[in-house]
């Protein structure tokens, strides 16, 4: 079930409800609902490549930013909403990873000067299926092309724009990722 609360508007499984929506708001909410239904799962999967724990939040924030942009601007300004959403999710994911790494570096510096009060625990993650492991083992520049292509059906041109590379680089990385996956299953 996809559930978002957007201001006075609640979007649950494609249904919007609000007491005092204008016609423009209803159109914007229906448009957003259609985007959520179509792209939510792909965007979450895409965000998880960088930051597993916050993927849902990042995607919800992207949809909220899109709705705000939709209500403020002419919706035709965003030519390709899916590509725009993928780009916002990528940028926010990368920003959060950078922020987390910075915090971790500072924490390590402080921790190196402090006495350990507790024994560190080594947590083991549950084993994921083989494909998820192999996807996670791919370099980030290959994963960030493979996921939007396979699960988002984005073109190489759109992926190139998202990843700030050329269309041919996106195409090459996609095929390289597929070859690595294919070889790893042999």
Secondary structure, DSSP 8 states (H G I E B T S, - for coil): --EEEETTEEEETTEEE-SS--HHHHHHHHHHHHHHHHHHHHHHHHHHTT-GGGHHHHHHHHHHHHHHHHHHS-GGGSS-HHHHHHHHHHHHHHHHHHHHHHHHHHHHHHHHHS---S-----------HHHHHHHHS-HHHHHHHHHHHHH---HHHHHHHHTS-HHHHHHHHHHHHHHHHHHT-
